[in-house]
Amino acid sequence: MIRIKVKQLFLKVLFSILLLVIFNNNIEGQTLPVTQNSSVPLLLNPASCGLFNGRAQIQTNFRDQNQFTTTYPYVTGIFDGQIRIGDKTVGANDIFAIGVLAFYDNSNNGGFNQTQIGGNIAYHKSLDQDGNLRLGAGFQINYRNYILDYSKLSFASQFNQSLGIYSTSNNPEGFGFSTNMYDWGAGLVLSYALEDVGYYIGISGTNLNNPSASKPGISINLPRSYTFQGGLVVPAMESDRIYASLSHTTSSPSNVTTLGVSYGFNLNGADPEDNDEFQIGTYLRFKDAISPFIGIKKDKYFIGLNYDVNISDQVTINKAAGALEMTLRVLLKDNPNANNLKKLKCKFRFMW
């Protein structure tokens, strides 16, 4: 009875947030640099660290934007690594995890680069006897580096009135800047998981210290941003599953809302945690892009692919503008025979 009420309450909250998002007219651009919003959980919410079934998890996301329409596309890469630790020191059903988040963005043939690397910690406290319902809190600190190299920037041909000729202008070498800064973020997440159903809902903030840096004539300011997120997985048919995710990120320059829905076909009839699965679905970034998605899960590996079809005003400027995005996830589980294997190695150590 409690499980049903909790599930109904979550669905009502998620549906209410979705309605508010749909009728919000202030969505202007993209804040989160990826479409598959669940593929890089540490980028979305530091409190999501450790929310997986296993010992460790590695996720990467690669995004190539406008690769078919511009000479120099925008390339983004993200690494998200997490591991659970301290099982013997935390509560029986609690989770303590640490993680690493790395990010790079390259544009204009290397004319502008930004990189980020940071550490993450999270603790999830069990709220029920079985450890199905948990409340988690997380903290993240990042180091950022920005490089602008004017020598790699090319500008369109310009007419010289005095000479009456056209020329392509490149900035001379020696101009540009490099700057560093630190930022931190924090988040909360409520999660519920059973064999056949699970959900999460959370809130997080990034750039909470409002970092900034300045060089002669140039300044960089990272405004605070806040993200509301939710996700749901429910059974379908006999052994298939339906996945849904929703995130809304808001900051002073722009807001972005992404809704994702996919259907997972169980390919071998095994339990959800051990099955092979084919997923098909779509992501919708409101007032920006729609993105068909396919994914395949095989044992501990998952790979997902989507392509953004731009539906914003940018289409009129850059026809067929879009982005190709790929994510790879590897889940590492505990070896149930680890203790026995360790004993064998000690007894027959000459064999290794």
N, C-alpha and C positions, 0 to 999 in steps of 0.2 A: 504493500500500500504506500509506504514512504517513497519507494523507488518510483512509482507511477506519478506521485504528486511532484517529486523533484523534476522528473522528466517533463511533465506538463508545464511547470513553472518556467523551466529553461526555454521551452518552445515558445511560450508567450513572450518572454523577454526578447528572444532572438527575432521573433516576428515583429515586435514593436520597434526594435532598432532598425530593421529592414525598411519598415514603412517610413520612419523618420528620414532615413537616408535617401529613399526614392524621391521624396518630395522636398529635399534640400536643394535649393537653387544656387548654392554658393560653391559648387565644385568647379575648380578652375584648371587643375593640372595634376600631374603625378608627383607624389612625394615619395612613396615606396618605389625603389628602382626595379622591382620585379613584379611579374603578374602572378606567378604561382606563389601566393602569399603564405602558404603553409610549408614551402620548401626551405625557407630560411627562418626558423622560429626565433632564433636569438636576435635577428634583425627586427622582428616584430615585437617581441616581449621578452625581456631578460628572465622573467619568471617561468617561461616555458622550458627552461633548461632542465633536463632529466625526465621529461614526460614522454617516455617511450618504453616499450617492453623489451628490455635487454640491458646489457652492461654498458655499452657505448654505442654512439651513433655518429656517423659522418655524413654531412650533406654538402653538396656543391651546387651552385647555380651559375650558368653562363648565359649571357644575354647579348645579342648582336642587334643593335637597333638601326634601322634605315640602311641596312647593308645593300639593298638593291636599288637605292634611289640617290645616294650621295657618295661622293668620292671617299670621304672619311667618315665611316659610321661610328657610332658610340658603342663601345665594348665595355661590358661590366662583368666582373667575376666575383663570386662570394663563396667563402668557405665557412662552414658551421660544424664544429666538432664538440661533442658532449660526452661526459662519462660520469657514471654514478660512483660515489665513493662513501666511505664511512658507514658501511652497513652494520658494523658491530657497535657503533657508538650512537647512532640515531635510533628512534623508535622502530618497533618491529615493522610497521607499515608506512613509515615515513621515508622520504627520499631527500638525499643531499647530493647535489651534482655541481660540477664545474664545467666550464666550456670556454672555447676560443672562437672568436668571430674575426674573420679577415675579409677585406673588401677592397677592390680596386676599380677604377673607372678611367677609361682612356678615350679621349676624343680629339678630333682634328689632327689625326696622324701623330699623336703624341704631343701636340701643342699644349694640351691641358691634361694633367693627371692628378687624380686624388687617390690616396691609399689610406686604409684604416686597419688597425689591429687592436684587439681588446680582449679582456678577460671577463668572465661571467661566473657568478655563483647564484645558486637558488636552493631553497629549502621548501619542501612540501609536507605539510602536517596533515596526517590522517584525521578525518572528522567522524569516521564510523569504525565499528569494530573490525570489519573485514578489509579496510583500506581501499574501498572503492571510491569514496568521496574525499578529495583532498583540497586544501587551500594552500597555495604556494606564493612565495615572495622571492624576487630576484633583484640583483644589482649588477650593473655593468659599467666598466670604465674603458675608454678607448683613446688611442693615440691616432691623430690624423695628420696627414701631410699633403700639401697642395703645391703643385709645380706648374707654372705657366712659362712656356718657352716661346718667346715671340719669333725666334728664328724658324720655327716650324709652322708658323701661321701664314697662310696665303690668302690674299684678298683679290677680289674681282678686278678686272681691268678697269682703269679709270682714264678719263679724257683729260689731257693736259692742254689747257686753253692757249698757253703761250707758244707751245711747240706744235700743237695740233696733231698729236700722236696718242696712241693708246699704249699703255704699259701695264704689266702685271707686277704689283708691288708686294714684296716680301719684307718683313721687318728685319733690320740688321741684327747680327748676332750680338749677344751681350745684354739684350733687353729681356726682361721677365722677372719672375720672383719665385721664391720658395718659402713656405711658411708652415709652421707646425702649431698644433693646439691639442688640448685634451678636453674630452666631454664625458659626461656620465649620465646614466639612465637607470630607471627602476620600474618595477611592475608587479602586479598581482594577478593571479589566475585561479579560478575555481574549476576543478576538473572532476569528472566522474567516468569510471571505466568498468565495464564488465566484459564477458566474452563476446556478447552479441550487440552491445550498444555502448556508446561513449559520447561525451560532449565536454566542451570547455568554454569558458567565457572569461575574458580578462581585460585589463586596462594597463597601459604603460605610458611612460614619458621618456623622451630622449632629448639630448642637448639641454638638460635641466639647468646646467650652469650658464647657458646662453653664451658659449665660447665665441671669441672674436679675435681677429688678427688684422694688422694693417701694415702696408708698405707704402712708400711714396706714391700717391695718386691712386692706390688701390686698397680696398678694405674687404674683409670677409667676415660675415656675421652669420652664425648658425642659430636660427630662431628655435625656441622650444617647440616640440611637436608631441602630440598625444594620440595614442592609438587605442581604439576599442575593437575587440576581436571576439569571434565566437566560432565554434566548429561543432559538427555533429556527424556521427556515423551510426547508421541503423541497418538492420538486416533487411534483405529483399529476396523474394522467392524462397528457395530452400537454403541456399548457401551463398548467395550474392550479397553485396553490400552497397549502400548509397552513402556518398560522402558530400558534405557541404561545409563551406567555410565563408566567413564574412569578416572583413576588416575595414575600418574607417580611420584614416589618419588625417589629422588636422594640424596646420601650422599657420603662421601669419601670412606667408605668401600664397599658399594653395592648400587644397584638400583633395583627398583621393579616397574613393570607396571601391572595393573589389569584392565581388561575389563569385564563388566558384562552386559548381555542382558537377559531380561525376558518378558514374555507375561502374561498379567493379564486378566483373564476371569471374567466378571461382572456376579455375581451369582444371583442378585435380580433385575437388571435393574434400580437401583437407580442412582442418580447423582454420579459422580466420588468421591466427598468428603464424601458421605454418604453410598456408596454401600458396599456390601460384595464381596470379590474378592479372587480368587485363582490364584497364580502366579507359573509359571514354567519357568526355564531358566538355564543358566550356567554362571559361572565366569571362566575367563582364566587369570592366572598369568603367564606371558610370561616366557618361559624356566624354569618353576618351577612346576606348577600344573594346572590341569583342575578340576573344581568343579561343579557338577550338583547341582541345587538349586530348592527348592519348598518353597512356602510361602502361608499363608492364612491370610486374613484381615476380621475381624468380628467386626463391629461397630467401636469402638475406639482402638481395639487391633489388633496387627499384630505379627505373629511369622514366622520366616524364618529358614530354615535348609539346610545346604550344607555339602558335604563331599569332601575334597581335595584328588584327585588321583595324586600322584606325578609322574611327567614326566621328572624330572631332573636326573642328574647323581647319586643322592642319592638312586635311586631305585636299582642300582646294589649293593649298600652297605647294604641297609635295605629294603628287598623286601616288597611290599605292604605298604610302609610307607605312611601315610596320616594323615588327621586331620578332626575331626568332629566339626562343628561350629553351634551354635544356637543363634539367636537374637530375642529379644522381645521388642516391642515398644507399648507404651501407649500414646495416644493423648488426652489431656484434653481441652475441648472447653468451651467458656463462656456460661453461662446459660442465654438464652434470656429473661427469666422471673425472673432474679436475683433481679432486683429492686422491682418488685411486691412481690416476696417472702420475701424480707427484710421488706417491709411494713407490710405484714401479720404477720411476726414474732414479730414486734413491737406491733401490735394491739392485737395479741393473744399470747403474750409471755408466758402466764401461761400454754399454751398447749405444750410448748417445755421443 
